[in-house]
Amino acid sequence: MKNFVGWATRVVVLNKTLKSFEIIGTGIVPTNKRVKIHYTDFWEVKEGLITDNWVTVDFPSILAQLGVDVFNGQGWEAYDRGEKKPPKPE
């Protein structure tokens, strides 16, 4: 298992996969492009059995790869590119 953290009562796996899919109901025209999907899986294990599972998915990253900026230019990318200076505490 890639990026396996270790045995415990909770298990975390960080991963990314490449997929091609349509996001139904968003108005985004299917591009048939492959996108990277960054996700984290959390499993809770009790007495050797998985009792719960939480998954987080980086949807803004998926949408950005499809040409949709959910932050309308106000995301951290502008800071990463040096186009904006991050705010500092006063």
JOBEL-V644710 format. One line per field, one symbol per residue. ss: DSSP state (~ for helix, > for strand, _ for the rest). A space follows every 50 residues. Layout:
ss=???
//
This chain:
ss=___>_____>>>>>>>>>>_______________>>>>>>>>>>>>__>> >>>>>>>_~~~~~~~___________~~~~__________
//
